[in-house]
Amino acid sequence: MANIRDLKRRITSVKNIAQVTRAMQMVAASKMRRAQEQALATRPYAAKAWQVLTHLATQRGSGPETRPLLTHSGLIKVTGVVLITSDKGLCGAYNSNILRATLHFMEGLGHPVRLITVGRRGRSVMSRHGFQVIAEFSDLPPRPSVLDVTPIARTVIDDFLNRDYDEVYLAYTRFVNTLHQEPTIRRLLPITPGEAVDSGMGPYVNDGGGGLHGEYIYEPDPQTLLDAVLPRFTELQVYQAILESLASEHSARMVAMRNATDNANDLIDDLTLTYYRARQEAITTEVIDIAAGAEALRLNA
């Protein structure tokens, strides 16, 4: 009978777990829809901003020698990486995929790397691997605004202008669809106008002739506009990467919780079948004992 009681306790425990994972699946699905809408809504803006930036950079009198964010320092001695992960787990392979890709990328550089992490998971893993984490940001709101991302972007820009590192890369998970999220590492600084694919803007920029052509008269001049546009465009890229990562995180968590719920239900079915078998066996044993006792009493009468 002890075996039957253990089985009943296990069935009750697994049912409770299934209820929790089902609730987490529904919450993640709701957050995923909002995050997906927000990420997809900003893509056209990012594409148009890239077109304007590219056109401004090609105007006369706006050469990269006057724009620190456009200038490559030549020999790369230190690389900065902005790593975007989640604060919490229970989201399948979301964190492990981007962390594995980032570690492989940094090991292939051959020079020191300084990290700015967004999310506790990335900070803890990189600290355990001995990498230098110079800044850490966590607890972003569920629907972040540009103001929430501004401190991250300003840290990156200020450190780059101070030559704390010679180039900066973004490591995040790009949202493709609910079942597919792609770990992505792309260059953030220095900005190279005209190289949309190399900079990671390829998926968003349509080169089918809809861009800006010719030379325009800007007021104020292109140099002044670039001074204002370049930092904001850098903020936009960080903001877009965080939105893509949030949509990917909630999608991965929803799928992971759905799989956990399905596995729990399958386990409940198996345990229930085992319980009924054990119960039937116990009842059969009791019937046999009763019949044997009755037969013994009859023979002794």
N, C-alpha and C positions, 0 to 999 in steps of 0.2 A: 504493500500500500504506500510505502514511502516513495517508491518510484512514481506512482500516480500523482502524489502530492507535488513532487518536484516538477513533473510535466505540467501540471496546472499552473504552478507559479511561473514557469518559463513562458507558457502561452500568454498569461496575463502581462508579463513583462514585455514580451515582444509586441503585443497589441498596443501597449502604452507607447513604445518606441515608434510604431507605425503611425499612431496619431500625431506624435510630435513631428516626425519627418513629413507627414502630409501637410500639416499646418505650415511648416517651413517652406515647403514647395509652393503653396499658395501665396505666401508672403513674397517669396523670391519672384514668382511670376508677375505679381503686381508691380514690384520694383523694376523688374526687367522691362516691362512695357514702357514705363515712364522714362527709364534710362535710355532705352532704344530710341524712343521718339526724340529725346533731347540730343543724342549723338547724331542721329540722321539729320536733324534740323540744322545743325551747325556746319555740316559738310559743305553746302553751297556757299555759305559765307566764307569758309576757309579757302575754297577754290577761288572765289572772286578776289579775296584779299591777296592771294598769291599772284593773280594776274596783275593787280594794281602795283604790287611791290616789284614784280619783274619789269613792268613798263617804266616805273620811276627809276629803277636802277640803270636802265639803258638810255636815259635821257642825258644830254650833254651837260657836263658840269656836275655829275653825280657819281664820279668814279669811286671804286671801293677803297682807294687810298684815303679818302676822307671819312669813311664809315667804319668804325671799329668792328661792328657786328658783321660786316661784310668781308673783313680782312682776315686772310689766313696767315698765321704767324710763321709758316714755313715748316721747320722741323717740329714734329710733335713729340713733346717730352712728357706731358701729363694729359690724360683724358678724363673728362668729367662724364658721369653717367647719371641720368635721372631715372631711377628705377621705380615703377609704379606697380604695387601689389595691393592685396587687400589687408584690412586690419584683422579679419577673422578667417577661420578655416571653414570646413564643411562645404567646399565649393569644387570638389573633384580635383582635377589636375590643373586647375587654373593657375595657381601660384607656382607649382613645380615646373610647369612648362616654361613660363617666362623666366624663372630663376635659372633653370638649366640653360636656356638660350643665352642669358646674360653672362653666366659664368663661363660658358664656352667662348663668348665674344671677348671677354676681358682677358682670358688666358691666352688668346691669340694676339693680343696687342703687343706684348713684350715690353711695356713700360708702365709706370705707376698709374693707378686709376683712383679717382676720388668720387665717392658716391653721394648722391642726394636721394634719399629714399622717401617714397610716398606710400605709407602703409607699414604696419608693424611687422608683417611677415617677411618682407624684404630686408628690413633692418636687422632682424634677429638672425636670419640666415647669413647675410653678408658679414655680420660681426663675428659669427662663429667661424667663418672661412678666413678671417683675418684681414679683410679689406677695410680701407679707411672710409668711414661714414662721417662726412663733415656736417650734414644737416639731416633732420628727420621730421617729416610731417605726417600726421595721422588724424583720425577722427574728423575727416571731412564730412560735411552734411550730405544727406541722401541725394539732394539735388543741388550740387555746387554751382555757384555763380562765378563770374570772372573775378569778382573781388575776393572770393575764397582762394583762388589760384594765384592771385597777384603776388603774395609773399614768396611762393615757390619760384615763379618766373623772375622776380627781382633778385633773389639769391643767386640764381643761375647767371643772370646778366651781369650783376656786379662782380661776381667771382671771375667771369670770363673777361670783363674789361680790366680787372686787376691782374690778369694773366696768372691766376691760380691754376688754370688749365688752358690748354691750347685749342681744344675742341670739346664739344659737348654732344652727347648722344641721348636720345630718348629710348627707354626700354619699356614697352607697354604691350598690352594685348589688344589687337584690333578686332572689332566686332564685325563678323561676316554674316552670320545668321545664328539662330538659337542653338544649333548643334555644332557650329564651327566658329572657333575663335583662334586667331592667328597671332602667336608671339612675334612682335615686331621690334626691331632695333634700327633706328634711323637717326641721321645727323640733325641736330637742332641748331648748333652754332659752329662755325660761322655760316650765315645764310648765303646760299649761292643761287641768285636769281637765274632762271632759265633752266635749272636742272631739277625739274619737278620730280622725276623718277628717283634720282639719287637722294633727294631730300625727304622722300616719303610722301610727297603730295600727289604722286601719280594716280592713285585710285580716285582722287577727288577732282583733279583738273582735267577738263575736257579740252583737248588740243585740236578740236575739229573746226577751228576757224572762228570761234566765238570770243577770242581774246582781244586785247587792245592792240591796235596797230597804228603806225605813224607816230608823229611827234606832236605833242599837245603843249599848249601854254598853260602852265600851272601857276596858281596864285595861292600861297606864296611859292617860291621857287622849289624845284625838285629836291635840293639839298635839305631845306627846312622840313619838307614833307617827309623825307626819309628819316630824319632825326626823330620824328614823331611816330612814323609807321613801323620802323624796325623793332623797337621794344614791344609795341602792341602786337605785332605779328608774332613775336616770340611768345608772348603771353597766350596768344590764340592757339599756337601749336601745343603748348603745355595743357591748356584747357581742353582742346580737342582730344588729346591723348588720354586725359583723365576721364572724359566722358565715354570714350571707347572702352576704357578699362572697366568702368562701372557697368556698362551694358554687358560686357563679356563676363564679369564676375557674377552678376545676377543670373545670367543665362546658364553659366556653369553650375551655380548653386541649385537652380531649379531642376536641371537635369540630374544632378547628383542626388538630390532629395527624392526625386521621382524614382530613380533606380533603387534608393534605399527603401522607399515604401514598397516597391514591388518585391524586393528581396525579403522584406519583413513579412509580407503577405504569403509569399511562398513558404517561408519558414513556419508560419502559423499553420498552414495546411499540413506540412510534414509533421509538426509536433502534434496537431490534433489527431492525425491518423495514428501516430505512435501511441497517443493517449488512449484512443479507443481500443487499440489492440491490447495494450497493457490492462485496461479495464476489463475487457472480455476475458483475458487470460486469468485475471484475479477472480472474476465471477465463476469461471469454469472450475478453477481450483477449489473454490469454496463449495460448489455443488458436488464435486467429487468427494470432498471431505465429509460433507453431510451424508451423502449416499453411503460412503464407507462406514461411517459411524452407525447409521441406521441398520446396515447389514450386520455389523458386529453385535448390536443389541439384539437383533432377531436371532442370531445364532446362539447367543448366551441365554436367551429366554428359556 
